[in-house]
Amino acid sequence: MDTFLWAVIIVMALALAGEIFAIVGLGLTARRAMQRFQQSKQEVATALRNSNQVIVAIKQSLQPRLQVVRYEGKALTSTVIERSRNVKAVLEDFERRRDRIRIRFQTDGGRAFERLRSGRQMIQGGAQVLRVVSTALWILRRVA
C-alpha cells in the first residue's frame, strides 16, 4: 500500500507540475498577445494621426475653393433669376400685344384685311410683321 500512496503522490505532483507549466504557458501567451495588441494599437494610432493630419490639410486647401464656388454659385443663381424674369416679362409683353391685335381685328370687323389687300399695304404690313417677329426672336435669344 505504501507504493500505491507513493505512486498517487508522484502522479499528483506531476499533475500539479503540469498545471503550473500550463498556467505559465498561458501567462506567456497572454503576455505575447498583449505585446502584439500594444504594437497594433500604436500602429493604428499612428495611422489615425497621419490620416487626421491629411484630412486637416485637405480641409485647409479646399476652404478657399469652397468660398469661390459659393460666391460663383450665388452669382450664377442671381443671373439665372434675372434672365428668368426677363423672359417672363417678354412673354407677358408678347401675350399683351397678341391680345391687343386680336381685339383690334375683332372690333375692326375685317376692315383691316380689306386695307391690307392692296399690294403696297400688304407688302408693308408683311414686312412690319417680319420685323416684329425677328425682333421678338432676337430678344428671346439674348435673354435665354
Number of C-alpha atoms within 10 A of each C-alpha: 6 7 8 9 10 11 12 12 12 12 12 12 12 12 12 12 12 12 12 12 12 12 12 12 12 12 12 12 12 12 12 12 12 12 12 12 12 12 12 12 12 12 12 12 12 12 12 12 12 12 12 12 12 12 12 12 11 11 12 11 11 12 11 11 11 12 11 12 12 12 12 12 12 12 12 12 12 12 12 13 12 13 15 14 13 17 18 13 12 16 14 12 12 13 12 12 12 12 12 12 12 12 11 13 14 12 11 11 10 11 11 13 12 10 11 15 11 10 10 10 12 15 13 12 13 13 12 12 12 12 12 12 12 12 12 15 12 12 14 14 10 11 15 11
